[in-house]
Amino acid sequence: MAPHLQRVLVVDSQPASVKLLNELLLSLVTCQVFSANSDAKAIQAARNIDPQIIFLAHSGPEIDGARLARALRRSDLSCRKVPIIMVTGEATAQAILGARDAGVHEFLRKPYTIKDLMRRLEAVALKPRDWVEAVHYVGPDRRRFNSGEYAGPRKRRSDSRKTPDQDRILQ
């Protein structure tokens, strides 16, 4: 996992959150942690340091996490495909779905433990997802548990040749 975490960008307006994440990351791997406290500074930092992973606050005084994730994904930066982990204290269904639809890989709810952080890091470093570029979405495949290993004849109920009505008619 260490090769995927050499340069880390943390985008958060709260210095205490940045410091905590920095200390946890440094206790896990040897890495360089850079921080930015606004969307504009985050884009500039991403351009200058070419991070290998980005931790992004959901919201803040000058931070809109979903908008920033979309901007990074649709940019011409070399780091546009790096894993993004969104960190927030407000883990509502709307926030999680919004982050997923913005191109975020993982979601980390505050307060978190080192075990929670490790799970997210393992998910992005050891289980990469396919990359999708569509008209309204750019980012990792939103299906977390792709059933590519499925060996059965059909994956979906709609794939069946007969519908439930046809079964009833044949009776």
Number of C-alpha atoms within 10 A of each C-alpha: 12 11 11 17 21 15 17 22 25 27 30 27 20 13 11 10 17 21 14 11 17 19 12 14 20 13 11 14 13 13 17 15 21 18 22 22 20 20 23 13 15 23 17 12 18 24 16 10 14 18 24 20 24 27 23 30 26 27 20 16 11 13 22 15 27 22 17 22 27 19 17 25 23 16 13 10 14 13 18 22 18 21 25 26 25 26 24 22 13 13 15 11 9 10 17 20 14 16 23 22 19 23 29 29 24 20 22 22 16 13 10 13 11 12 9 13 19 13 13 16 21 12 16 19 18 11 10 14 19 11 13 13 12 8 6 7 17 22 27 24 19 18 10 13 8 11 9 7 6 9 8 6 8 11 12 7 9 9 10 11 9 10 12 9 8 10 9 8 8 6 5
